[in-house]
């Protein structure tokens, strides 16, 4: 099984696309593989879509709605991924989130 897995609806919606972009960035930085699993089961941050799973842990957003760059990078730090790698990845993850929020027309802090 891939170290990074996205559970997505088909076609992907907003958060599914966001989490897939996070997965691509994580894997580009770490060299890990990722998989996208399509599901018809809506179970945000669980066994259905939208979910992001890293090293067999389904990430839970601090705000209970949307995974942020801090949520993801904090998990990578807890996994003891190289601190320089995580520090370099953090701004890329934040840029992905900022682009998502801007494209959704949501005010910052209201996603």
N, C-alpha and C positions, 0 to 999 in steps of 0.2 A: 504494500500500500504506500502511496505517496506521502511524504511528510506533511504536505500542505494539501488540504482538500476544501473545495468550495461546494456547498450544496445549493443548487440554483434551480429556479423554475425555468421552463422552456416555452417561449423565449425569456431571457433574463430581464428582470425589472431593474429598478434603481439600485437597491442595496445589493442584489445579486451581482450586478455589473461592478459596483464599487468593490465588493469582496474579491471578485475575480481579478481586478486590477491590483488590489493589495497582494494577492497570491503571486501574481506575475512579478511584482517588484521584490517580494521576499525571495522568490526563487532565483531571480536574476542576481541578487546580492549574495545569496548563500550557496548557490549551485544545486539546491534541492530541486526535486521534481514536484509537480502539483497535478491534481486531477480536478475536473469539474464533474460533479455527479448531479444529474437532473432528477428532480423529484416533483411530484404533484402534491406533496404533503407540506402544507404551510406550518412551520414550527420554528420561528425565528430563534436563532442561537440555540438550536437543539438538534434534532435528527432530521429536520426538514429545512426548507428554504426560508429565508436566506441565512446561511451559516458559513462560518470560516473555522476550520479545524486545523490546528497546527500541532504536530506530534501527538495525535490522539486526544487532544483537548479541544473542545468546542469553546471558542472564545466568547466571553460574556461582556457586553458593553457596560461601561460605568453608568451610562444614563439609561440603561435597559432598552434602548432603541437602536442605536447606530454605533458600530465599532469605529473608534477614532484611531488616529496614528498612535496616540499614547496607549490605548488599550492593546494594540497589536505589539508595539515595541516593548511595552512592559512585560507582555507574555514572553517575548523573545529573550528579554533580560532574565526572567525567572528560569528559562531553559538554559541559561548560561551561554547563550550565543555570544560570540566575540563582541566585547563592548564597543570597539572601534567600528565594527560592521554595523551594529545597531545605531550608534551615534550618526553614522553616515547615511543610514537608511531612513532615519526619522524625518528629515526634511522632505524626502521623496514621498513618503507616506502622507505627510501633511499636505503636500501639493496635490496629491490624488484626492484627498478629502476636500480640500478647498475647491478644486475643479468640480467635484461632484455637487457641493453645496451651491456653487455659483450657477451651474447648469440647471439645478433644480429650482433656482430662484428663491432659495430659502435664506433668510437672514442668518448671519453667523450666530452660533449658539442656539439656534432654533431647529436644527436638523433632527 
